[in-house]
Amino acid sequence: MERRDALVIGIAGGSGSGKTTFANKIIQYFGGDVATLNHDFYYKPFAELPLEERKKQNFDHPNAFDTDLLIADLLRLKHGEDIDRPIYSYTEFTRLPQTVRVAAAPVIIVDGILIFENRQLRELFDIKVYVDTDSDVRLIRRLTRDVKERGRSLQSVMDQYLSTVKPMHEEFVEPSKRYADVIVPEGGFNAVALDMVIDRIRAEIAKK
């Protein structure tokens, strides 16, 4: 029996918008039928630069990502091949030598702030979801995450937000909302929108 391509779902939105929470709700529903990729896994390693210089990179600009590698991995997954995706260190600001095996699955979820900005990547998504959350809420969530989970100082997070996160959101992330099939206010906490997206996924799977 011929194997059909996987259904690919892109979940975009600003930093701290609740993309991952929304994705996890879908994963909980479909279980082992879902493979996941995060654009953040594919930050460029900048291995040629010393640590202090790596820290100064604009990680909210499209050029910070090895999107070509993400596209290549996504195409392999979509066609039923397992992949070994990168691991990025938020303390060393570079890619680690280890990788993580991701098994092919009927549904693939890709999330990231800039996944709709790149046309070639955008066109691989069967369903495009944009999680739209108030900027104050996103900032608070980002502060909490970066300080608690990534060992950053409060000052460094605020400096980065003002210098790159906010302007890059306005230049690249917010405009990409126009490419979404579904815009979800408040992310994973929007039960009605979540149910609608799950129903859409089920219908698309049935078509395949």
C-alpha positions in Angstrom: 0.0 0.0 0.0 1.4 3.4 -1.0 2.3 5.6 2.0 0.8 9.1 1.8 2.6 12.2 2.8 2.2 13.4 6.3 -0.1 16.3 7.2 2.0 19.3 8.1 0.8 22.0 10.5 2.6 25.3 11.0 2.0 27.2 14.3 3.4 30.7 14.3 3.1 33.8 16.6 5.2 36.1 18.6 7.7 35.0 21.3 5.7 34.0 24.4 2.4 33.9 22.5 1.6 30.3 23.5 2.5 28.5 20.3 4.1 25.6 22.2 1.1 25.3 24.6 -1.2 25.2 21.6 0.9 22.6 19.9 1.1 20.4 23.0 -2.7 20.4 23.2 -2.9 19.0 19.7 -0.2 16.5 20.6 -2.1 15.3 23.6 -5.1 14.7 21.4 -3.4 12.8 18.6 -0.7 11.1 20.7 2.0 9.1 18.9 0.6 10.1 15.5 2.4 13.5 15.8 6.0 14.4 15.1 7.2 17.9 16.2 9.9 20.4 15.1 10.7 23.8 16.5 12.4 26.4 14.4 14.5 27.3 17.4 16.3 23.9 17.0 17.7 25.2 13.8 19.5 28.3 15.0 22.8 28.7 13.1 25.7 27.5 15.3 27.9 30.6 14.6 30.7 28.2 15.6 33.4 30.5 14.1 32.6 33.2 16.7 33.7 33.4 20.3 30.9 33.1 23.0 30.7 36.8 23.6 30.2 37.5 19.9 27.6 34.7 19.6 25.6 36.3 22.4 25.4 39.5 20.4 23.6 38.0 17.4 20.1 39.0 16.5 18.3 35.8 17.2 14.9 37.2 16.1 15.9 37.9 12.5 15.3 35.3 9.8 19.1 35.2 9.1 19.7 33.7 12.5 18.1 30.4 11.4 19.3 27.6 9.2 15.9 27.4 7.6 17.3 25.4 4.6 18.1 22.6 7.0 14.7 22.7 8.6 13.1 22.6 5.1 15.2 19.6 4.2 14.4 17.7 7.4 10.7 18.6 7.1 10.5 17.2 3.6 12.1 14.0 4.7 9.6 13.6 7.6 6.7 14.5 5.3 7.7 11.7 2.9 8.0 9.2 5.8 11.7 9.2 6.6 13.0 9.5 10.2 15.5 12.4 10.8 18.1 13.5 13.3 17.4 17.1 14.2 19.8 19.5 15.8 20.1 20.5 19.5 20.7 24.1 20.3 22.3 25.3 23.6 20.9 28.5 25.0 23.8 28.8 27.4 26.5 28.3 24.9 24.6 30.0 22.0 25.6 27.3 19.5 24.6 24.0 18.2 25.6 20.9 20.1 27.3 17.9 18.5 24.5 15.6 19.6 21.2 15.2 17.7 17.7 13.9 18.5 16.0 11.2 16.4 12.5 12.2 15.2 10.4 9.4 13.9 8.1 10.0 10.9 4.4 10.3 11.8 1.1 11.0 10.0 1.0 14.5 11.5 3.9 16.9 11.7 3.7 20.1 13.8 6.3 22.9 13.2 6.3 25.9 15.5 8.3 29.1 15.6 8.0 32.8 15.4 9.2 33.1 11.8 8.0 30.0 10.1 5.5 31.9 7.9 8.1 34.5 6.9 9.9 32.1 4.6 7.9 31.4 1.4 9.4 28.0 0.7 8.8 26.8 4.3 5.4 28.3 4.4 4.3 26.4 1.3 5.0 23.1 3.0 2.2 23.6 5.6 -1.2 22.1 4.9 -2.7 24.1 7.8 -1.2 27.4 9.1 -2.2 28.7 12.6 -1.1 32.0 14.0 -1.4 32.4 17.8 -2.2 36.0 18.5 -1.5 37.2 22.1 -1.2 40.7 23.7 2.4 42.0 23.7 2.4 42.5 27.5 1.4 38.9 28.1 4.1 37.7 25.7 6.8 39.8 27.4 5.9 38.4 30.8 6.0 34.9 29.5 9.3 35.4 27.8 10.9 36.9 30.9 9.7 34.0 33.0 11.0 31.4 30.5 14.4 32.9 29.8 15.2 33.6 33.4 13.9 30.3 34.9 14.6 27.9 32.0 17.5 29.4 30.2 19.6 30.9 33.0 19.4 34.4 31.7 19.5 37.6 33.8 16.4 39.8 33.9 18.4 42.7 32.5 19.8 40.8 29.6 16.3 39.6 28.6 14.9 43.1 28.8 17.8 44.5 26.7 17.3 41.8 24.1 13.5 42.4 24.0 13.9 46.2 23.4 16.8 45.9 20.9 15.7 43.0 18.8 12.6 41.0 19.9 10.1 43.9 19.7 11.4 45.5 16.4 11.8 42.1 14.7 8.3 41.1 15.8 6.9 44.3 14.2 9.0 43.9 11.0 8.7 40.1 10.4 6.4 38.2 12.7 3.3 40.4 12.9 3.1 40.8 9.0 3.3 37.1 8.6 -0.1 36.7 10.2 -1.7 37.4 6.9 -0.6 34.0 5.6 -2.5 32.1 8.4 -5.5 30.0 7.7 -6.6 30.3 11.3 -5.8 33.1 13.8 -6.1 32.0 17.4 -6.4 34.6 20.2 -4.8 33.5 23.5 -3.2 30.3 22.2 -3.7 27.0 24.1 -6.2 28.6 26.5 -8.7 29.2 23.7 -10.6 25.9 23.9 -13.1 26.8 21.1 -10.3 27.6 18.6 -8.4 24.5 19.7 -11.4 22.2 19.0 -11.9 23.8 15.6 -8.3 23.2 14.6 -8.4 19.6 15.9 -11.6 19.0 13.8 -9.9 20.5 10.8 -6.8 18.2 11.3 -9.1 15.2 11.6 -10.9 16.1 8.4 -7.6 16.6 6.6 -6.2 13.3 7.8 -9.4 11.6 6.6 -8.8 13.1 3.1 -5.3 11.6 3.0 
